[in-house]
Amino acid sequence: MKKITAILFLFLFLLSYSQETIDFQNTSFKEILAKAKKEKKLVFMDAYASWCGPCKLMEKNIFPLPAVKEYYNANFINARFDMEKGEGRDIALKYGVRSYPSFLFINGDGELVLQNRGYMGEQDFLTIAKEANNPKFANASTKELFEKGESDPDFLLNMMRLYAQSDYDLAKKVSERYFNVKKDRELTRDDVGMLLYFLKSPADLNYQVFKNKKADIVKVMSEDIYQQFDVNIKISKIMENSLDQKSGLIDEAYFYKNAVPLVNQKEAETALNRMKVIYYANAGNYKEYEKAALAYYKNSEDFDPQELLKPAFIFSEHIETRSSLKKAEEWAEKSVMNSESAENTYILAKLYAKTGNKDGAIMYAEMSKNLSQQQGIDASPAIQLLETLK
């Protein structure tokens, strides 16, 4: 009798221990989906990485909470996968998981219904579960609901995010309905980001939203930035077509011929130079980049000091023309005058070294080394530069 009681006690103890957190299924993803489909439930997946601190905090602080485990165990088939091991790698690729923790709600057909990410408290974690557990997801996929005319803005916003990478054309259609629903409401910062992400041409339906909602948009960005976006939208296709795939060069004659009728000469010239510094830097064509950067950053006072640091760095690494390097010194000096950092003092030191200003190079290389050591970052580039200057 005592032996039976002891076994029963042990069983109850193990049972209660197993219930101390969300009941995660220890089986394959395929089997989990089959179970979800059979029980007409969604899969909740904790997509984590073994090194992720916030993932461990969710596991320790949130998953064991009574309200959390009760709701998730009652309403979902729960699963956990390390996104960097085994099946997790394929799951991460399939659903575009790039940050941890990510929380995926997936129907029995393997379609992502809702996604969220990052450490969150009890109430927020329950809120996303209740949002995913909306009865309308039980009998139809998000695509089917969209095709039937679903116009709830939260639904549309989530669907845009779900398909932005995997099915851009669908996500763009969703965005058009979303911004039509919001036509009488003020756009948030996130709305503006979404609007610009899906806006590629004046022929797009959302271009009229961009024009009509200018007052909302300039609350998020300056009037000048808004104007730059407008120019780029108008001539984006021309920019694309002006790239000669064989030579790897930009056909300036074609660009001006087609862009100037849409925007004025000055706007076209600025847009072309901006395009050049981005394209030629990415292509590693530093000969063309040098010319483009000198034209685009000619008036350094028009640019934020931090923005000038990138061309200064590229010149310090890849350019040998003395007059060009002197211009890059001006860019780096502006950044250093604004705020000294290990990065900008190192770049200025490199530029001084290349133009023959040895004393200046030593001074700023020493400064970069000291700032790096104070901040606990790698000081070896500055140390190596000092060695060459001896």
Secondary structure, 3 states (H helix, E strand, C coil): CHHHHHHHHHHHHHHHHHCCCCCEECCCHHHHHHHHHHHCCEEEEEEECCCCHHHHHHHHHHCCCHHHHHHHHHHEEEEEEECCCCHHHHHHHHHCCCCCCEEEEECCCCCEEEEEECCCCHHHHHHHHHHHCCCHHHHCCHHHHHHCCCCCHHHHHHHHHHHCCCCHHHHHHHHHHHHHHCCCCCCCHHHHHHHHHCCCCCCCCHHHHHHHCHHHHCCCCCHHHHHHHHHHHHHHHHHHHCEECCCCEECHHHHHHHHCCCCCHHHHHHHHHHHHHHHHHHHCCHHHHHHHHHHHCCCHHHCCHHHHHHHHHHHHHHCCCHHHHHHHHHHHHHHHHHCCCHHHHHHHHHHHHHHCCHHHHHHHHHHHHHHHHHHCCCCHHHHHHHHHHC
